[in-house]
């Protein structure tokens, strides 16, 4: 479906800073969202299946070998470990589960572990299955599909015109080739980016229309959570109302896409997280992120339920990659919200979701090489929530 606003209108809306006007824009985006998706939601959870030591130079990422930042380090998880995290995600109310690895490609051995993990998740849970494993060929995309993967995530990160400021070792064109391979294999695409990397408002609009041309099934929006010791480590957080405004603008440019808010939403939005949901989101990344902390699953479910949205799971989540919990979407009765399911079926279960603050071994890098673009790493000494959580209790 074509965008609901033109590039010129998007640019004009990008200049709006009056809160009453932003609130009106949010209502417009909310109408576009509910008109196409009703009360359906699409809640995701992830596991950092392989962490640290990435050879690329993405300026936002602490896992880069060029970043002077403490980073979680562990080798590729075994398939059974992946399944354990998937079960925890399902128990917490997630609809889908994404297996994420660092870097722009996997060895044959690690790729086989992803395939085996995907098969276990498909066989032993009702979760929809996704991966984010860097560049892949058509052959690998087809192997993922055969193993039960339904969607592949691969961001463009930012506008094409600003991309050289974000990474010099990962080519923008290579990202597009991977997205094409995913689509050619018959898989759904999950393509988004990060706001507040230093791009202009015009470049945010540029990225949104570039995404519209790609036409992904799902669009994850991340908000920079500056990592000390990275290229963008000294950037200030976004103003919460500015975040809400841009989510609404992106929704109007991509009316058919499944929007979810991911990294940085707690730090950047604070008390406006629920307003951001109303600006057009289908879901969020529940729980924690790759190396940073998020909300609790209960907090995330409540944000959507308070807006009259349905966070219940359906038993065919593994068969239908699209949102399938809209009231009346399937034949028969739509189940009650997931809280009732948890109370009835999982009473007494202590759910331990992925926790970057306590479950990962953080290491300080030694002998960090200079960044290929010559830029300095910044933000040294900046305190993060994750670092605070790792401090011993007094």
N, C-alpha and C positions, 0 to 999 in steps of 0.2 A: 504494500500500500504506500502511495506517495506521502511525503511529509504533509502535516496539517498546516504548517506555516512556511513561508518563503525564507530564503537566506536573509533578505533585507529585514523582514520582520523579526527574525531570530536575533539579528544584530541589534535592532532597536530594543528588544526585550532584554538583551544582555546588558544594556546601559541602565536599566531600571534599578533604582535603589530605595524607592519609597515602599515601606512595608505593606501598606494597604494595596498598592499595585501588585506586589509580589503575592499577596494573599489571593487576589483576584486571579492571578496567573495559576496559582496552585489549584483553585477551583476548576479552572479550565482543563488543566492536566488531569485532575481527578475524574472529570466527566469522560475524557478520552480513555482513561484506563478502565473505568467501570463499564463503559459502553462496549468495550471489546472483550473484557475478561470477567465481567460480573464480580462476584465475590471470591473468585478463585485466587489461590496463592501458590507460590512455588518456592519453598524454603529449602535452602541448601546448607550442607555442612561439608567440611573438608578435612583431609589429613595431610600433613607435610610428610610424604612418604620417603623423601630423600632430601636432605638439607645440608646447605653450606658448601663452600668450596667452588662456587660457580665461576667459570672462566670468563664470563661476559662482564661488561662494564656499565650496566644500567645504573644511572645516577641516583635512583631512589632506593636501591636494594642493598641491605646489609650483608646479603649472602655473596655478593660479588667479591672476587679476589682482590679487586682494586679498592675496596672500601676498608677504611680503618675503623672497623666496628666489630664488637663482640657479636658472634653469630652462632645460632644453633648448628651443631654438626652431628650428623649420623648417616650411615650408609643406607642403601635401599632396604626398606622394610621387607620382611618375609610376607608371603600372601596371607598367612594366618594372622599376623599382626594387623594387616590392612582390614581384614574381616572384623577383628575385635573393635576397631575404631568405627567401622560401619554400623555394627550392632549398637554401639553407644549413641551414634548419631540418630539411628532409627528410634531408639528408646526416648531420645530427647525431643522427638517430633519432627525431624527433618523429612522432607519428601525425596531429596536426592543427595548423593554423596559423590564428592570429587576427590580423586587421587592425584596429588600434586607433587612434582619433582622439580628440583632446581636444574638450571642449565638449558641448553638449546638442543638437547638430544640425549638418548639413553643408549647404553651398551646393549648388545643382544641379551645378555644375562639379565640386566635390570628390566628391560622391556618384557622379557618372559615372565618376570615376577609380577609386573603390572597386569599382564594378561591373566595369570593365575589368580591374582587377587580379584580381578573383575569377575571371573567365573564364580568364585566363592561368594562374592557379594550378590551376584545374580541368583545363585542357587539358594542362598540361606537368608536373604532379606527381601523385603518388598520395596527397597529403595531404587530410584532411578540412578543410573550410573554415568559418571562423567570422568574425564581425565584432563590434566593439564601437564603435558610432558615435553614441551618445547617443539621444535621442528619435527615433522613427520612426513614420510612419503605416502603416496597412495597405497602402496603395499601394506605399510604399517597401519594406515587408517582402516583398511579392510580387515586386517587381523584384529584390531580393536573392536570393530563391529561384530565379527564372528565370536568374540569373547563375551559379548553382551554389553559393551559400551554403547551409549546412545547419543552422547554429546561430547564434543571436544572443545576445550577452552584454549584460545590463543589470542591474546590482546594485541592491538596495534599500539597501545600505550598512550599515544598523543597524536596530534595532527601531523600529517606528512611534512609540512613545512617546518615544524619544530622538532621533528624526530631526531635529527643529528645532535641536538643538545641533550637528548636522553640516553642514547646509546650509539657507539661507533662500531661495536663489534658484532651487533645483530642488525642485519639489514632489514629495512622496512619491506622491501620487495620479497625477502624470504618469508616474512610473516604472511604476506598475501598468498604466497605459493602454498604454505601449509594450510591456510584457510580453504583454498581451492581444492586441495587434496582431500580434506575432511568432507567437503560438500560432494565431491565426485564419488566418494565412497558411500554416500547415502546417509551420512551422519549429520546430526544437527550441529550448528556452529554457535559458539559462545565467544563473542568478540567485544571488548570494551577498552577502557583505558583508565588513566589517572588524571584527576584535576589538581591544579595548583603546583605544577612542575616548573612554573615560570612562563607558561604560555600566555598569550594575550587573549582577550575576550574573542577577538576575531578568529583566533586559532581554535578556541573551543567550539565555535560554530563550524569551523572547517572540519574538525574531527567528527562532529555529529553528522554532518552531511556525507563525509567519507564512510561512516558506519552505515548510513542509510543506503549508500550505493552497494556496500557489501551485503546488506540485508541479513544480518545474523538472526538466529532464533532467539538468542539471549544476549543481553548487553549488561555486563557487570560494570558498575561505576565505583571506582576507588577514589578516595580523597587522601592526598599525601599526608602521611603521619611521619614527619621528618625523623630519619634515623641518624643519630649522632655518628659522625665519621663517614658519611656519604656525601656525594656532591651536593645534594639538596638538603643536607642536614641542618642548615640554619634558616630555612624558610619558615615564615609564620604560618600558623593554621589559618584556614579560610574562615571568613565571617559566616556564621550559621545561616543567616538569611540569604547570603550569596550562594551557598550550597543548595538551599531549597530552590532558589530561582533557577539554577542551572539544571537540576533534576527535572523540573517542569519543562524547561525548554527542550531538553533531550527527549522527553516523552512526546512532545508535540512534533518533533522531527522524525521520531521512530515510533509511530503509534501502535504498530503490530508487534514490536519486540517485547520480550520478557525482561523487565528491568529488575535488577537486584543491586542493593547497596552493599559494598564489601568493606575493604580495609579503610581505616581512618574515620569511620562514621562516628564512633564514640567521642574521639578527641575533637573532631571538627564540628559536630552538630550539638553535642550535649543534650539539652532539654528539647531541642527541635527535631529529634529523631522521628517522632510520630508525625510531625508536620511534613517531613521528607517522605514518609510513606504515602501520605495523601497527595504529594506532588507527582505520583505516578508509579510507584514501585509495585512490582508483583511479589517481591520477596526480599530477603536479606540473606547474607551468609551467616547462619546461626552459629553461636558460640564463638570460638577463637579463630584467628587467621594463621598465616604461615609462621610468623615470628612475633606476632602481637596479640594482645588480649581484646576480646569483644564483650558483648553483653551476655548474660545468662540466657539459655533457651527460653525460660519462663518469661523473662522481660521481652524477648523478641516476639513470642507468641502474643503476649498481651497488647503490644503495639498494634498488631493487625486486628485482633479481636475487638479492641475498643473502637475501631472504625467499621465494625460490622463485617469484617472479612473472615473467610472460612479457612482455618489452618489445619483442618482435619486431614488425615491421610486416607487414601482409598486403597483397597487391596490390590488394585492393578497398577500401582505406581511403576512397577518394573516393566509393564507392557506398553504403557502410553507415555511417551516422553513429554507431551504437552501437559499443562495443568489439568488435572482431572478431578478436582475436588469442588468445582463450582456447584452450587445448589441446582439440582436437576440436570447436571451435566451427563451423568450416567443413568442408566435405567435403575429403578429402585430408589431407596432412601439414601440420602447423603448422611453419613454418620455424624454424630455430635463432634464438637471440637476436640482436639487431641487431648486436652486436659482430662476429659472423661475417660478416654482410652487408657491414659497413663494410670488413672486411679483404679480402673477396673482390672486391667491386664498386667500392670507392672508394679503393683503395690509393693513397697519395700525395696525396690531396686534403686541402688545408688549409682547414678549415671556419672561416669567420668569422661567428659569430652576432652578432645585435644587441648592441652594446656602448655603453651610455649614458655610460660614462666617457671613451671615446675617439672615438666616431663622431658625437657630437652637439655642436653649438655652444651652450654655456651662456652666458646673458646675465643680467646683474643688472637687475632692473626699476627703472624710474625713475618717480617720482610715483605710488607705490602708494596707491590710495584707501583710506579706512578701511573695515573690514569692515562689512557691512550690519547685523550683529548687535551691533556695538559691542565685540566681544571683541578682545583684543590678540593679536598674533602673538608667538610665544615660541620659545625654543630657539636664539636668536641665538648664533653662535660655536661651536655644537656641530659637531664634526668627523664627517663621514660617510665611508664607504668610497669612495664615488664621488669625493668631493672629493680624497681622498688619492691615488686612482688617477690623477687629472688633474695632480698635481704633477709637475714635471720631475724626471727621475732625477738623482741626485747622483753 
